[in-house]
Amino acid sequence: MLHFELVTPEKLVRADDVYMVVVPGTEGDFGVLEGHAPFMSTIRDGELAIYKTQNGTPETIRIEGGFAEVNGVGLVVLAENVAA
């Protein structure tokens, strides 16, 4: 499982172990699975698609701007704003 955290400047919005997250990167959407190579990307306004299981229906969360970091622990999305 991929450890995923969604953070804004105000708070930790979500921390969960998931199958995959698709992030709206400024260079295009990218999917992150467990074991993904480390990297950082800026993100554009759009929707995160969070897959709890391999064939499951994704949950979407609207985000605005920020950065995404994939590291040895998992994926951290540092969003400027998360729509309620």
C-alpha positions as CSV (number, residue, x, y, z in Angstrom):
1,M,0.0,0.0,0.0
2,L,1.0,3.6,-0.7
3,H,1.1,6.0,2.3
4,F,-0.6,9.2,1.2
5,E,-0.9,12.5,3.0
6,L,-2.8,15.6,1.9
7,V,-1.7,18.8,3.7
8,T,-2.6,22.5,3.5
9,P,-0.8,25.3,5.2
10,E,-3.4,25.1,8.0
11,K,-3.7,21.4,8.7
12,L,-3.2,17.8,7.8
13,V,-6.4,17.1,5.7
14,R,-5.9,13.4,5.2
15,A,-3.4,10.6,5.9
16,D,-4.3,7.1,4.6
17,D,-2.8,4.0,3.0
18,V,-4.2,3.6,-0.5
19,Y,-3.5,1.7,-3.7
20,M,-2.9,4.7,-6.0
21,V,-3.3,8.4,-6.3
22,V,-3.5,10.4,-9.6
23,V,-2.2,13.9,-9.1
24,P,-2.9,16.9,-11.4
25,G,0.7,17.9,-12.1
26,T,1.5,21.1,-14.1
27,E,3.2,18.9,-16.8
28,G,0.2,16.6,-16.8
29,D,-1.6,14.1,-14.5
30,F,0.6,11.4,-13.0
31,G,-0.2,8.3,-11.0
32,V,1.7,7.2,-7.9
33,L,1.8,3.6,-6.7
34,E,3.7,2.0,-3.9
35,G,7.5,1.9,-4.7
36,H,7.4,4.9,-7.1
37,A,10.7,6.5,-7.8
38,P,11.3,9.7,-5.6
39,F,10.5,13.0,-7.3
40,M,8.9,16.4,-6.8
41,S,6.4,18.2,-9.0
42,T,4.3,21.4,-8.9
43,I,0.6,20.8,-9.1
44,R,-2.1,22.7,-10.9
45,D,-5.7,23.3,-9.8
46,G,-7.6,20.1,-10.3
47,E,-8.8,16.9,-8.7
48,L,-6.8,14.2,-6.9
49,A,-8.2,10.8,-7.7
50,I,-7.6,8.4,-4.7
51,Y,-8.0,4.7,-5.3
52,K,-8.3,2.6,-2.1
53,T,-8.1,-0.6,-4.1
54,Q,-6.8,-1.7,-7.5
55,N,-10.2,-1.9,-9.3
56,G,-12.1,0.5,-7.0
57,T,-13.9,3.7,-7.9
58,P,-11.7,6.7,-7.1
59,E,-12.6,9.3,-4.5
60,T,-11.9,12.8,-5.8
61,I,-10.8,15.8,-3.9
62,R,-10.5,19.3,-5.5
63,I,-7.2,21.0,-4.8
64,E,-5.6,24.3,-5.8
65,G,-1.9,24.7,-6.5
66,G,1.0,23.5,-4.5
67,F,3.6,20.7,-4.7
68,A,3.7,16.9,-4.6
69,E,6.6,14.9,-3.3
70,V,7.1,11.2,-3.7
71,N,9.7,9.8,-1.2
72,G,10.7,6.6,0.5
73,V,7.7,7.0,2.9
74,G,5.0,7.6,0.2
75,L,3.3,10.6,-1.4
76,V,2.8,14.0,0.2
77,V,0.6,16.6,-1.5
78,L,1.1,20.1,-0.2
79,A,-1.9,21.9,-1.6
80,E,-2.5,25.7,-1.2
81,N,-6.2,25.0,-0.8
82,V,-8.5,22.0,-0.6
83,A,-12.2,22.6,-1.6
84,A,-14.6,21.6,1.2
